[in-house]
Amino acid sequence: MKLFYIIFIIFFNVGCQVPSLINNSSLPTSNMTSIDKEEFLQKANILNNKGVNAYKQGQLEKAIDYYHQSIILKEKTLGENDLSTATSYNNMGLIYKAKGDYPKAFAYIRKALSIREKKLGRFNSQTAQSYNNLGILYAKVGDKSNAITLTKKTIKIKERIIQREKIDTAISYNNLAILQEESGHYKKALIHYKKALKINQKIFGEEHQVTQNNYKNITELYFALNQYKQAKFYAKHIIHSNQNEQLKDIHVHQNNR
């Protein structure tokens, strides 16, 4: 009876293991071609997606096995400090958190955070995600002090990101207004100049160069349209003598998960 029980346990454990899509002979090597690298990354993504599906179905052990295989391929192909590898570390940490294995969860989420801080800096959405996940993890183990500190960091980053996105939106409105003015669509240009002005007033204040440029452009356009009352209203806000406004570039920020 004992022998049967042992055999049954062995059979059950083997039967529950996730079939491996990789083996030692098929691992990436230092002299692999770009085509080989692409194939390995495709395998890693397949394993990652299988891990996601298993996690959603509550099959945590299967999810861990799939993510583990995906991480091996990413580490060999991209390296341990790649952002894609960091995403897998982060996801593995979340699975271990759901499982209640907090030491492993801490280890993986901290690895993801370390990579993201180095690659993306503190004020990035992915870095904020790691701070948030780490804060929740501290809360889970009863460390409210660290949880609060990390949550505050998350909020600060999110606020900075939101402000940066608003600035970029204002730049886009201003660029569109310049193009519309040059094309003779003056009423549309005024609408977008004013939208840019409204954002810049809140972010930079009245006396900032950016806001002053908005006032100047609106004033000049109203004068060109012989609408002197409106022109004088906006002219009253002009403090500095500014150069002609030009199209500005928008700083593109990475938001890959």
C-alpha positions in Angstrom: 0.0 0.0 0.0 2.8 2.4 0.8 4.6 1.5 -2.5 1.4 2.3 -4.4 1.1 5.6 -2.6 4.7 6.6 -3.5 4.2 5.6 -7.2 0.9 7.6 -7.3 2.6 10.7 -5.9 5.4 10.4 -8.5 2.9 9.9 -11.3 0.8 12.9 -10.1 3.8 15.2 -9.9 5.1 14.3 -13.4 1.6 14.5 -14.9 1.2 18.1 -13.6 4.4 19.5 -14.9 4.3 21.9 -17.8 5.8 20.5 -21.0 9.1 22.3 -21.6 9.5 24.1 -24.9 13.2 24.5 -24.3 16.1 22.2 -23.4 19.8 22.7 -22.9 20.6 21.8 -26.5 18.2 24.4 -27.8 19.2 27.3 -25.6 20.5 30.5 -27.2 24.3 30.7 -27.7 26.7 33.5 -27.9 27.2 33.0 -31.7 23.6 32.8 -32.6 22.3 34.7 -35.7 19.7 37.4 -35.7 17.2 34.9 -37.1 18.0 32.5 -34.2 17.5 35.3 -31.8 14.2 36.2 -33.3 13.0 32.6 -33.0 14.1 32.4 -29.3 12.3 35.6 -28.5 9.1 34.2 -30.2 9.3 31.2 -28.0 9.8 33.4 -25.0 6.7 35.4 -25.9 4.7 32.2 -26.5 5.7 30.9 -23.0 4.9 34.4 -21.5 1.4 34.3 -23.0 0.9 30.8 -21.7 1.9 32.0 -18.3 -0.6 34.9 -18.5 -3.4 32.5 -19.4 -2.5 30.1 -16.7 -2.4 32.9 -14.1 -5.8 34.1 -15.2 -7.2 30.6 -14.7 -5.7 30.4 -11.2 -3.2 27.8 -12.2 -0.3 29.4 -10.4 2.2 26.5 -10.6 1.7 26.2 -14.4 2.1 30.0 -14.7 5.4 29.9 -12.7 6.7 27.1 -14.9 5.9 28.9 -18.1 7.3 32.2 -16.9 10.5 30.4 -15.7 11.1 29.0 -19.2 10.4 32.4 -20.7 12.8 34.1 -18.4 15.6 31.6 -19.2 15.2 32.4 -22.9 15.1 36.1 -22.3 18.1 36.1 -20.1 20.1 34.1 -22.6 18.9 36.1 -25.6 18.5 39.7 -24.3 20.4 39.6 -21.0 19.4 40.0 -17.4 19.2 43.8 -17.7 16.8 44.2 -20.6 13.5 45.8 -20.1 11.6 42.8 -21.6 13.4 40.6 -19.1 12.4 43.0 -16.4 8.7 42.7 -17.4 9.0 38.9 -16.9 10.7 39.4 -13.5 7.8 41.7 -12.6 5.1 39.2 -13.7 6.8 36.3 -11.9 6.9 38.4 -8.7 3.2 39.0 -9.0 2.5 35.3 -9.4 4.6 34.5 -6.3 2.7 37.2 -4.4 -0.6 35.6 -5.4 0.7 32.3 -4.3 1.8 33.8 -0.9 5.5 33.1 -1.5 6.6 36.6 -0.4 10.4 36.1 -0.3 10.5 35.1 -4.0 7.9 37.8 -4.8 10.2 40.4 -3.3 13.2 39.1 -5.1 11.7 39.2 -8.6 9.9 42.6 -8.1 13.0 44.2 -6.8 15.0 42.9 -9.8 12.4 44.4 -12.1 12.6 47.7 -10.3 16.4 47.8 -10.3 16.4 47.4 -14.1 13.7 49.9 -14.8 15.3 52.5 -12.6 18.6 52.1 -14.5 17.1 52.0 -17.9 14.2 54.4 -17.7 14.9 56.5 -14.6 12.6 57.2 -11.7 10.0 59.2 -13.5 8.6 56.6 -15.8 5.3 54.6 -15.7 7.1 51.3 -15.6 9.2 52.3 -12.7 6.1 53.6 -11.0 4.5 50.2 -11.6 7.4 48.5 -9.8 7.2 50.9 -6.9 3.5 50.3 -6.6 3.9 46.5 -6.8 6.6 46.6 -4.1 4.5 48.8 -1.9 1.5 46.4 -2.1 3.9 43.6 -1.3 5.1 45.4 1.8 1.5 46.0 2.8 0.8 42.2 2.5 3.6 41.4 4.9 2.4 44.1 7.4 5.2 46.6 6.8 3.0 49.7 6.5 5.9 52.1 6.8 7.6 50.9 3.6 4.3 50.5 1.9 3.4 54.1 2.5 6.8 55.4 1.4 6.6 53.4 -1.9 3.0 54.5 -2.5 4.0 58.1 -2.1 6.8 57.6 -4.6 4.3 56.0 -7.1 2.0 59.0 -6.7 4.8 61.5 -7.2 6.0 59.8 -10.4 2.4 59.5 -11.8 1.9 63.2 -11.1 5.1 64.1 -12.9 4.1 61.9 -15.9 0.7 63.5 -16.0 2.2 67.0 -16.0 4.7 66.0 -18.7 1.9 64.6 -20.9 -0.1 67.8 -20.4 3.0 69.9 -21.5 3.3 67.7 -24.6 -0.4 68.1 -25.3 0.0 71.9 -25.1 2.9 71.7 -27.6 0.7 69.7 -30.0 -2.1 72.3 -29.7 0.4 75.1 -30.3 2.0 73.3 -33.3 -1.5 72.7 -34.8 -2.4 76.3 -34.3 0.8 77.5 -36.1 0.1 75.2 -39.1 -3.6 76.3 -39.2 -2.6 80.0 -39.0 -0.1 79.5 -41.9 -2.8 77.8 -43.9 -5.2 80.7 -43.4 -7.5 78.8 -41.0 -7.4 81.6 -38.4 -10.5 80.7 -36.3 -9.3 77.2 -35.8 -5.8 78.4 -35.0 -7.2 80.7 -32.3 -9.1 77.7 -30.7 -5.9 75.7 -30.4 -3.7 78.6 -29.3 -6.2 79.1 -26.5 -6.2 75.4 -25.6 -2.4 75.5 -25.3 -2.6 78.7 -23.3 -5.1 77.2 -20.8 -2.7 74.3 -20.1 0.4 76.4 -19.9 -1.2 78.9 -17.5 -1.9 76.1 -15.0 1.5 74.4 -15.4 3.9 77.4 -15.8 2.0 80.4 -14.7 1.4 83.8 -16.3 4.9 85.1 -16.6 6.6 82.1 -18.0 8.1 82.4 -21.6 5.9 79.6 -22.9 2.7 81.2 -21.6 3.8 84.6 -22.9 4.4 83.2 -26.3 0.8 82.0 -26.3 -0.5 85.4 -25.4 1.6 87.0 -28.1 0.4 84.6 -30.8 -3.2 85.1 -29.9 -2.8 88.9 -29.7 -1.1 89.1 -33.1 -3.7 86.9 -34.7 -6.6 89.0 -33.4 -4.9 92.1 -34.7 -4.6 90.5 -38.1 -8.3 89.8 -38.0 -9.0 93.4 -37.1 -10.6 92.2 -33.8 -8.9 94.9 -31.7 -11.0 94.4 -28.5 -10.0 90.8 -28.2 -6.4 91.7 -29.2 -6.1 94.3 -26.5 -7.5 91.9 -23.9 -4.7 89.3 -24.5 -2.1 92.0 -25.1 -2.5 93.2 -21.5 -1.0 89.9 -20.3 2.1 90.2 -22.4 5.1 91.1 -20.2 8.2 90.0 -22.1 9.2 90.8 -25.7 9.3 87.4 -27.3 10.7 86.1 -30.5 8.4 84.6 -33.1 7.1 81.2 -32.0 8.2 78.1 -34.0 7.1 74.5 -34.1 8.4 72.5 -31.1 9.3 68.9 -30.8 7.5 66.7 -28.3 9.6 64.6 -26.0 8.5 60.9 -26.5 8.4 58.8 -23.4 8.6 55.0 -23.2 5.5 53.2 -21.8 6.1 49.7 -22.6 4.9 47.2 -20.1 
